[in-house]
Amino acid sequence: MVESEPTGALSRRRRGTFAAAKGLSIQPMNEKCSSSTGQLSLIVGRKTDSQPGKVEAAGPTSKSDKKKRKNDINERLSCHKTQESLLTSSSGYNNYRGILNWCVVMLVLSNARLFLENLLRYGILVDPIQVVSLFLKDPYSWPAVCLIIVSNGFIMVALYTERQLSKGSFSEGVGCLFHSVNLAVMLTFPAAVVLLVPSTTPAGGVIVLGTYTILFLKLYSYKEVNMWCREMSVIKAKKLARSLSCPTSHYSNGNDLKVCYPGNLTIRDLYYFSFAPTLCYELNFPRSPTIRMSFLLRRLFEMLFLIQMLVGLTQQWMIPIIQSSMKPLEDMDLSRMAERLLRLAVPNHLLWLMFFYWFFHSSLNFTAELLRFGDRQFYQDWWNSESVTYFWQNWNIPVHKWCLRHFYKPLLRRGFNKMVSQSAVFFLSAFFHEYLVSVPLRMFRLWAFMGMMAQLPLAWFVGHYLRGNYGNAAVWISLIIGQPFAVLMYVHDYYVLHYRQETD
């Protein structure tokens, strides 16, 4: 019994020396319960400078350290838990950026062969002089430029009419007549010039008619909003309250200087709205505090780069396919026609996507930044559309806002149901699509009109029978196949109308 003490002390010293080599000391927490539980406590220690062979205890272990060590032990014992695979829809995982990058890489690689084949067969077809000839047939006749300059007259007529209405010189009926005539001439006059002047090219006609169509929608919104302001002024005047046509045409709202009717009837205000990237008029647009030069230069670089890409790919890729498709349909069987359609689908769709980014992101953001226009929601996530209706509501927000504000809701207020109002919106859109295609080409085939009206039964079918990913796939198929089909129809009719006459 006496000799057991140094033996125990020696064993404890050996264990202490071993622990010092590891930077740890191992001590039994309770000798009585250690035999039953078999657990030891690891206490962190450090060597002292005076006695390098000894270990200085760091004190009792904290609760957080004990919890970490317990968790570490539990992780060693158990490495599985109930969870779903990432690609399962119920997992909630939605970060597919790597898969998107893979799709882009595969798309580029799969089309590289087509580009190489195109270059070997046709050579380099990009010609800047040919681009100029698309817009200018006669160097001494510039009808498109002249028409754009003339559009300022319609703007001034709208401003003059609103000023007379605000002063009471015109009645509401006379003012409505002036606006109606002004808007009607805006659509008919440029169309007549494009049709009757031979020096007007199709590309120039599209730009001119697009400009006049945008201005038509803007001035209609300008007329409507000013009329609403006059109605509110009359209502508030009858209640002997302060009206919108206040004595001071401006008022302060915090640090911003707001304008009220009729203080908005100025040339500066109307021309700001004419150039702003919106179709819906307001007396006070949201404004950004400053112009960000870095953002502005990035959008400008994108605009210049993408417009060159669009022109180059059109000349190098699209035009050869279109020229090879210029044969009457009776000379082609169904399989040959389907082959031409599929060949045209991919380049047409890629160019459409590039045009969307160039116009709705780069160009409109550049204009908005330059004018400090605050509302930059020009599009939403139309690529996730699970229905045709969702696509048309989100891919072109300025047009959607105009249709909702000035066409769809007024029809509902007049007692029309939603189906009739929605059909009327598609009819209006179909009219302008045909207007922008048939007039510059100088032929009326109604392919664009029928393509837009076909969206109604397609929207009904997708909305009732296809959901989720199937609906999204149906929307993409309609975009990839529908547009090339309309292009192929116009190409066929253009060939029959012009080249057949020349050969005959």
C-alpha positions as CSV (number, residue, x, y, z in Angstrom):
1,M,0.0,0.0,0.0
2,V,2.9,2.4,0.8
3,E,4.7,1.6,-2.5
4,S,1.6,2.3,-4.6
5,E,1.8,6.0,-4.1
6,P,5.1,6.7,-5.9
7,T,4.0,4.3,-8.6
8,G,0.8,6.3,-9.1
9,A,2.8,9.6,-8.9
10,L,5.2,8.3,-11.5
11,S,2.4,7.3,-13.8
12,R,0.8,10.7,-13.4
13,R,4.2,12.4,-14.2
14,R,4.6,10.2,-17.3
15,R,1.1,11.1,-18.4
16,G,1.8,14.8,-17.7
17,T,5.1,14.6,-19.8
18,F,3.2,13.0,-22.7
19,A,0.5,15.6,-22.5
20,A,3.2,18.4,-22.5
21,A,4.6,17.1,-25.7
22,K,1.1,17.3,-27.3
23,G,0.3,20.7,-25.7
24,L,-2.5,19.1,-23.6
25,S,-2.8,17.7,-20.0
26,I,-5.0,14.8,-19.3
27,Q,-6.5,14.7,-15.9
28,P,-9.2,12.6,-14.4
29,M,-12.1,14.8,-13.5
30,N,-13.4,12.5,-10.8
31,E,-11.5,9.3,-9.8
32,K,-14.5,7.7,-8.2
33,C,-16.8,8.1,-11.2
34,S,-14.1,7.6,-13.8
35,S,-14.2,3.8,-13.3
36,S,-17.9,3.7,-14.0
37,T,-18.2,6.3,-16.8
38,G,-14.8,5.8,-18.4
39,Q,-14.7,9.5,-19.5
40,L,-11.7,11.9,-19.4
41,S,-11.5,15.6,-19.6
42,L,-9.1,17.3,-22.1
43,I,-8.0,20.6,-20.7
44,V,-6.0,22.9,-23.0
45,G,-2.6,24.0,-21.6
46,R,0.4,25.9,-22.6
47,K,4.1,25.8,-21.8
48,T,5.6,28.4,-19.5
49,D,8.8,30.2,-20.2
50,S,10.3,29.5,-16.8
51,Q,9.7,25.8,-16.8
52,P,9.5,24.5,-20.4
53,G,8.7,21.0,-19.4
54,K,5.6,21.8,-17.5
55,V,2.1,22.7,-18.8
56,E,0.0,25.6,-17.4
57,A,-3.7,24.7,-17.3
58,A,-6.0,27.1,-19.1
59,G,-8.7,26.7,-16.5
60,P,-12.1,24.9,-16.7
61,T,-13.5,24.2,-20.1
62,S,-16.3,26.6,-21.2
63,K,-19.7,25.4,-22.2
64,S,-19.3,26.5,-25.8
65,D,-16.1,24.4,-26.1
66,K,-17.9,21.4,-24.6
67,K,-20.8,21.9,-27.0
68,K,-18.4,22.1,-30.0
69,R,-16.7,18.9,-28.9
70,K,-20.0,17.2,-28.4
71,N,-21.1,18.2,-31.9
72,D,-17.8,17.1,-33.3
73,I,-18.3,13.7,-31.8
74,N,-21.9,13.5,-33.1
75,E,-20.7,14.4,-36.6
76,R,-18.2,11.6,-36.4
77,L,-20.9,9.2,-35.4
78,S,-23.6,10.4,-37.8
79,C,-23.0,11.8,-41.3
80,H,-26.5,11.4,-42.9
81,K,-29.7,13.4,-42.7
82,T,-33.0,13.5,-44.5
83,Q,-32.7,15.7,-47.6
84,E,-33.7,15.8,-51.2
85,S,-31.5,15.7,-54.3
86,L,-30.7,19.2,-55.8
87,L,-32.4,18.5,-59.1
88,T,-35.6,17.4,-57.3
89,S,-38.3,20.0,-57.6
90,S,-39.1,19.8,-53.9
91,S,-35.5,20.6,-52.9
92,G,-36.0,24.3,-53.3
93,Y,-32.7,24.7,-55.1
94,N,-32.8,27.3,-57.9
95,N,-29.2,28.3,-58.6
96,Y,-28.6,27.0,-62.1
97,R,-26.1,29.5,-63.2
98,G,-23.5,26.9,-64.1
99,I,-26.0,25.0,-66.2
100,L,-26.9,28.2,-68.0
101,N,-23.3,28.8,-68.7
102,W,-23.0,25.2,-70.0
103,C,-26.0,25.8,-72.3
104,V,-24.4,29.0,-73.7
105,V,-21.1,27.1,-74.3
106,M,-22.9,24.3,-76.0
107,L,-24.9,26.7,-78.1
108,V,-21.8,28.5,-79.3
109,L,-20.0,25.2,-80.1
110,S,-23.0,23.7,-81.9
111,N,-23.3,26.8,-84.1
112,A,-19.6,27.1,-84.7
113,R,-19.9,24.5,-87.5
114,L,-22.7,26.5,-89.1
115,F,-20.6,29.7,-89.0
116,L,-17.6,27.8,-90.5
117,E,-19.7,26.3,-93.2
118,N,-21.2,29.7,-94.0
119,L,-17.8,31.3,-94.3
120,L,-16.5,28.5,-96.5
121,R,-19.5,28.6,-98.8
122,Y,-20.2,32.4,-99.1
123,G,-17.0,34.0,-97.8
124,I,-17.3,37.3,-95.9
125,L,-20.5,39.0,-96.8
126,V,-20.4,41.9,-94.3
127,D,-20.5,45.1,-96.3
128,P,-21.0,48.5,-94.6
129,I,-21.9,50.2,-98.0
130,Q,-24.7,47.8,-98.4
131,V,-26.0,48.8,-94.9
132,V,-26.1,52.4,-96.0
133,S,-28.1,51.4,-99.2
134,L,-30.7,49.8,-97.0
135,F,-31.6,53.2,-95.6
136,L,-30.7,55.5,-98.5
137,K,-31.6,54.6,-102.1
138,D,-31.1,58.1,-103.7
139,P,-28.4,60.3,-102.1
140,Y,-30.3,63.4,-103.1
141,S,-33.6,62.2,-101.6
142,W,-34.0,61.6,-97.9
143,P,-37.7,61.0,-97.3
144,A,-37.3,59.2,-94.0
145,V,-35.2,62.0,-92.4
146,C,-37.7,64.6,-93.7
147,L,-40.6,62.7,-92.2
148,I,-39.0,62.5,-88.8
149,I,-38.4,66.3,-88.9
150,V,-42.0,66.9,-89.9
151,S,-43.1,64.9,-86.8
152,N,-42.3,68.0,-84.7
153,G,-45.4,69.7,-86.2
154,F,-47.7,67.1,-84.7
155,I,-46.1,67.7,-81.3
156,M,-46.7,71.4,-81.5
157,V,-50.3,70.9,-82.6
158,A,-51.0,68.7,-79.5
159,L,-49.4,71.3,-77.2
160,Y,-51.3,74.2,-78.8
161,T,-54.6,72.3,-78.4
162,E,-54.0,71.6,-74.7
163,R,-53.1,75.2,-74.0
164,Q,-56.3,76.4,-75.6
165,L,-58.3,73.8,-73.6
166,S,-56.6,74.9,-70.3
167,K,-57.5,78.5,-71.0
168,G,-61.1,77.7,-72.0
169,S,-60.7,78.9,-75.6
170,F,-61.6,75.4,-76.9
171,S,-64.5,73.4,-75.6
172,E,-63.9,69.7,-74.9
173,G,-65.6,68.7,-78.1
174,V,-63.4,71.0,-80.2
175,G,-60.3,69.9,-78.4
176,C,-61.2,66.2,-79.0
177,L,-61.7,67.0,-82.7
178,F,-58.3,68.7,-83.0
179,H,-56.6,65.8,-81.2
180,S,-58.5,63.2,-83.3
181,V,-57.5,64.8,-86.6
182,N,-53.9,65.2,-85.4
183,L,-53.6,61.6,-84.4
184,A,-55.3,60.3,-87.5
185,V,-53.0,62.3,-89.8
186,M,-50.0,61.0,-87.8
187,L,-50.8,57.4,-88.9
188,T,-51.9,58.1,-92.5
189,F,-49.5,60.8,-93.7
190,P,-46.2,58.9,-93.2
191,A,-47.8,55.7,-94.5
192,A,-48.8,57.5,-97.7
193,V,-45.3,59.0,-98.1
194,V,-43.7,55.6,-97.7
195,L,-46.1,54.0,-100.2
196,L,-45.9,56.7,-102.8
197,V,-42.3,58.0,-102.7
198,P,-40.1,55.5,-104.6
199,S,-36.9,56.5,-102.9
200,T,-38.2,55.3,-99.5
201,T,-36.5,52.1,-98.6
202,P,-38.1,49.3,-96.5
203,A,-35.6,49.8,-93.7
204,G,-36.2,53.6,-93.7
205,G,-39.9,53.0,-93.8
206,V,-39.8,50.8,-90.7
207,I,-37.9,53.4,-88.8
208,V,-40.2,56.2,-89.8
209,L,-43.4,54.3,-89.1
210,G,-42.0,53.1,-85.8
211,T,-41.2,56.6,-84.8
212,Y,-44.6,57.9,-85.7
213,T,-46.3,55.0,-83.9
214,I,-44.4,55.7,-80.7
215,L,-45.3,59.4,-81.0
216,F,-48.9,58.5,-81.7
217,L,-49.1,56.5,-78.4
218,K,-47.3,59.2,-76.5
219,L,-49.6,62.0,-77.7
220,Y,-52.7,60.0,-77.0
221,S,-51.5,59.5,-73.4
222,Y,-50.7,63.2,-73.2
223,K,-54.2,64.1,-74.3
224,E,-55.8,61.7,-71.9
225,V,-53.8,62.7,-68.8
226,N,-54.4,66.4,-69.4
227,M,-58.1,65.7,-69.8
228,W,-58.1,63.8,-66.4
229,C,-56.4,66.8,-64.8
230,R,-59.1,69.2,-66.1
231,E,-61.8,66.9,-64.8
232,M,-60.2,66.7,-61.4
233,S,-59.9,70.5,-61.4
234,V,-63.6,71.0,-62.1
235,I,-64.5,68.5,-59.4
236,K,-62.3,70.2,-56.8
237,A,-63.5,73.6,-57.9
238,K,-67.1,72.6,-57.3
239,K,-66.1,71.5,-53.8
240,L,-64.5,74.9,-53.2
241,A,-61.2,73.3,-52.6
242,R,-57.7,73.9,-54.0
243,S,-57.7,72.5,-57.5
244,L,-54.9,71.0,-59.6
245,S,-54.9,74.1,-61.7
246,C,-53.4,76.1,-58.9
247,P,-52.4,79.7,-59.1
248,T,-48.7,78.8,-58.8
249,S,-47.8,76.2,-61.5
250,H,-45.2,74.6,-59.3
251,Y,-45.1,73.5,-55.7
252,S,-42.4,72.0,-53.5
253,N,-42.6,68.5,-52.1
254,G,-39.5,68.1,-49.9
255,N,-36.4,68.9,-52.0
256,D,-38.2,68.2,-55.3
257,L,-40.0,70.9,-57.3
258,K,-43.3,69.5,-58.6
259,V,-45.4,70.8,-61.4
260,C,-49.2,70.9,-61.5
261,Y,-51.7,71.5,-64.2
262,P,-51.6,73.7,-66.3
263,G,-47.9,74.4,-65.5
264,N,-47.0,71.3,-67.3
265,L,-48.1,72.6,-70.7
266,T,-44.6,73.7,-71.8
267,I,-42.4,72.9,-74.8
268,R,-39.7,71.6,-72.5
269,D,-42.1,69.3,-70.6
270,L,-43.6,67.8,-73.8
271,Y,-40.3,67.2,-75.5
272,Y,-38.9,65.6,-72.4
273,F,-41.8,63.2,-72.5
274,S,-41.3,62.7,-76.3
275,F,-37.7,61.5,-75.7
276,A,-38.3,59.7,-72.4
277,P,-38.4,55.9,-72.5
278,T,-42.1,55.6,-71.7
279,L,-45.4,55.8,-73.5
280,C,-47.5,56.9,-70.5
281,Y,-47.5,60.6,-69.6
282,E,-47.2,62.0,-66.1
283,L,-47.0,65.5,-64.8
284,N,-44.0,64.6,-62.6
285,F,-41.9,61.6,-63.6
286,P,-39.6,59.9,-61.1
287,R,-36.1,61.3,-61.5
288,S,-32.7,59.8,-60.6
289,P,-30.5,62.2,-58.6
290,T,-27.4,62.2,-60.9
291,I,-26.2,60.8,-64.2
292,R,-23.8,57.9,-63.6
293,M,-21.1,58.3,-66.3
294,S,-19.8,54.7,-65.9
295,F,-23.2,53.3,-66.3
296,L,-23.9,55.5,-69.3
297,L,-20.6,54.5,-71.0
298,R,-21.3,50.8,-70.5
299,R,-24.7,51.1,-72.1
300,L,-23.2,53.1,-75.0
301,F,-20.6,50.5,-75.6
302,E,-23.2,47.7,-75.5
303,M,-25.3,49.7,-78.0
304,L,-22.4,50.2,-80.5
305,F,-21.2,46.6,-80.1
306,L,-24.5,44.9,-80.4
307,I,-25.7,47.0,-83.4
308,Q,-22.6,45.9,-85.3
309,M,-23.2,42.3,-84.3
310,L,-26.8,42.5,-85.5
311,V,-25.9,44.0,-88.8
312,G,-23.0,41.6,-89.4
313,L,-24.9,38.5,-88.4
314,T,-27.8,39.6,-90.6
315,Q,-25.7,40.0,-93.6
316,Q,-23.5,36.9,-93.0
317,W,-26.1,34.5,-91.7
318,M,-29.7,35.6,-92.3
319,I,-29.6,37.0,-95.8
320,P,-28.1,33.8,-97.5
321,I,-30.8,31.7,-95.8
322,I,-33.5,34.1,-96.9
323,Q,-32.2,34.3,-100.5
324,S,-32.1,30.5,-100.7
325,S,-35.7,30.5,-99.5
326,M,-36.9,32.8,-102.3
327,K,-38.8,30.2,-104.2
328,P,-42.5,29.8,-104.7
329,L,-44.2,27.4,-102.3
330,E,-45.6,25.3,-105.2
331,D,-41.9,24.5,-106.2
332,M,-41.2,23.1,-102.7
333,D,-42.6,20.0,-101.0
334,L,-43.6,20.0,-97.3
335,S,-40.4,18.5,-96.1
336,R,-38.3,21.1,-98.0
337,M,-40.4,23.9,-96.6
338,A,-40.0,22.5,-93.0
339,E,-36.2,22.3,-93.6
340,R,-36.1,26.0,-94.7
341,L,-38.2,27.0,-91.7
342,L,-35.9,25.2,-89.2
343,R,-32.8,26.7,-90.9
344,L,-34.3,30.1,-90.5
345,A,-35.6,29.6,-86.9
346,V,-32.2,29.5,-85.1
347,P,-30.6,32.6,-86.6
348,N,-33.8,34.6,-86.5
349,H,-34.4,33.7,-82.8
350,L,-30.8,34.6,-81.8
351,L,-31.0,37.9,-83.6
352,W,-34.3,38.6,-81.9
353,L,-32.8,38.0,-78.5
354,M,-29.9,40.2,-79.3
355,F,-32.3,42.9,-80.5
356,F,-34.3,42.6,-77.3
357,Y,-31.1,43.2,-75.2
358,W,-29.9,46.0,-77.4
359,F,-33.2,47.9,-77.4
360,F,-34.9,47.2,-74.0
361,H,-31.8,47.0,-71.9
362,S,-28.9,49.0,-73.5
363,S,-30.8,51.6,-75.5
364,L,-33.6,52.4,-73.1
365,N,-31.3,52.4,-70.1
366,F,-28.9,54.7,-71.9
367,T,-31.8,57.1,-72.7
368,A,-33.2,56.9,-69.2
369,E,-29.8,57.6,-67.7
370,L,-29.2,60.6,-70.0
371,L,-32.6,62.1,-69.1
372,R,-32.4,61.0,-65.4
373,F,-35.6,59.0,-65.9
374,G,-36.2,57.0,-62.7
375,D,-38.5,54.2,-63.8
376,R,-36.2,51.6,-65.4
377,Q,-38.6,48.7,-65.5
378,F,-38.7,48.1,-69.2
379,Y,-39.1,44.3,-69.0
380,Q,-39.6,41.6,-66.5
381,D,-38.8,37.9,-66.4
382,W,-40.7,37.0,-69.6
383,W,-38.3,34.1,-70.1
384,N,-40.0,32.3,-67.2
385,S,-43.4,32.7,-68.8
386,E,-45.6,29.7,-68.1
387,S,-48.5,31.3,-70.2
388,V,-48.7,33.3,-73.4
389,T,-50.5,36.1,-71.5
390,Y,-47.7,36.4,-69.0
391,F,-45.2,36.8,-71.8
392,W,-47.1,39.6,-73.5
393,Q,-47.5,41.3,-70.2
394,N,-43.8,41.3,-69.2
395,W,-41.6,41.4,-72.3
396,N,-42.5,45.0,-73.3
397,I,-43.5,46.9,-70.1
398,P,-43.9,50.4,-71.7
399,V,-46.4,49.0,-74.3
400,H,-48.1,46.9,-71.6
401,K,-48.6,49.9,-69.3
402,W,-50.0,52.0,-72.1
403,C,-52.5,49.3,-73.2
404,L,-53.5,48.7,-69.5
405,R,-53.9,52.4,-68.7
406,H,-55.5,53.8,-71.9
407,F,-57.2,50.9,-73.6
408,Y,-57.9,47.8,-71.4
409,K,-59.1,49.5,-68.2
410,P,-61.3,52.1,-70.1
411,L,-63.0,49.2,-71.8
412,L,-63.7,47.5,-68.5
413,R,-65.1,50.8,-67.1
414,R,-67.4,51.0,-70.0
415,G,-68.9,47.6,-69.2
416,F,-67.0,45.2,-71.5
417,N,-65.9,41.9,-70.0
418,K,-62.3,40.8,-69.6
419,M,-62.3,38.5,-72.6
420,V,-63.6,41.2,-75.0
421,S,-61.2,43.7,-73.6
422,Q,-58.2,41.4,-73.9
423,S,-59.2,40.5,-77.5
424,A,-59.4,44.2,-78.3
425,V,-55.9,44.7,-77.0
426,F,-54.6,41.9,-79.2
427,F,-56.5,43.3,-82.2
428,L,-54.9,46.7,-81.6
429,S,-51.4,45.1,-81.3
430,A,-52.1,43.1,-84.5
431,F,-53.0,46.2,-86.4
432,F,-49.8,48.0,-85.5
433,H,-47.7,44.9,-86.2
434,E,-49.2,44.7,-89.7
435,Y,-48.9,48.5,-90.1
436,L,-45.1,48.3,-89.4
437,V,-44.5,45.4,-91.8
438,S,-46.8,45.7,-94.7
439,V,-46.5,49.4,-95.4
440,P,-42.7,49.5,-95.7
441,L,-42.7,46.3,-97.9
442,R,-45.6,47.8,-99.9
443,M,-47.6,44.6,-99.8
444,F,-50.6,43.6,-97.6
445,R,-50.7,39.9,-96.8
446,L,-51.9,40.1,-93.1
447,W,-49.4,37.5,-91.9
448,A,-48.3,39.6,-89.0
449,F,-51.9,40.4,-88.2
450,M,-53.0,36.8,-88.2
451,G,-49.9,35.8,-86.2
452,M,-50.9,38.2,-83.4
453,M,-54.6,37.2,-83.4
454,A,-53.5,33.6,-83.3
455,Q,-52.1,34.4,-79.8
456,L,-55.6,34.4,-78.4
457,P,-56.4,30.7,-79.0
458,L,-52.8,29.8,-78.2
459,A,-53.1,31.7,-74.9
460,W,-56.4,29.9,-74.1
461,F,-54.9,26.5,-74.9
462,V,-51.7,27.0,-72.9
463,G,-53.6,28.5,-70.0
464,H,-56.0,25.6,-69.7
465,Y,-54.0,22.5,-70.7
466,L,-50.3,23.3,-70.0
467,R,-48.8,24.3,-66.7
468,G,-45.3,24.9,-65.3
469,N,-42.4,23.8,-67.4
470,Y,-44.7,22.6,-70.2
471,G,-46.3,26.0,-70.5
472,N,-42.9,27.6,-70.5
473,A,-41.7,25.2,-73.3
474,A,-44.9,26.1,-75.3
475,V,-44.1,29.8,-75.1
476,W,-40.5,29.3,-76.2
477,I,-41.6,27.1,-79.1
478,S,-44.1,29.7,-80.3
479,L,-41.3,32.3,-80.2
480,I,-38.8,30.1,-82.0
481,I,-41.1,28.8,-84.7
482,G,-43.8,31.5,-85.0
483,Q,-41.6,34.4,-86.0
484,P,-39.6,32.5,-88.7
485,F,-42.8,31.2,-90.2
486,A,-44.1,34.8,-90.6
487,V,-40.8,35.9,-92.0
488,L,-40.8,33.0,-94.5
489,M,-44.3,33.9,-95.6
490,Y,-43.3,37.5,-96.3
491,V,-40.2,36.4,-98.1
492,H,-42.2,34.1,-100.3
493,D,-44.7,36.8,-101.1
494,Y,-42.0,39.4,-101.7
495,Y,-40.3,37.0,-104.1
496,V,-43.5,36.2,-106.0
497,L,-44.4,39.9,-106.2
498,H,-41.0,41.2,-107.4
499,Y,-38.8,38.5,-108.8
500,R,-41.5,36.6,-110.6
501,Q,-42.6,39.8,-112.3
502,E,-39.0,40.5,-113.4
503,T,-38.5,36.9,-114.8
504,D,-41.9,37.1,-116.6
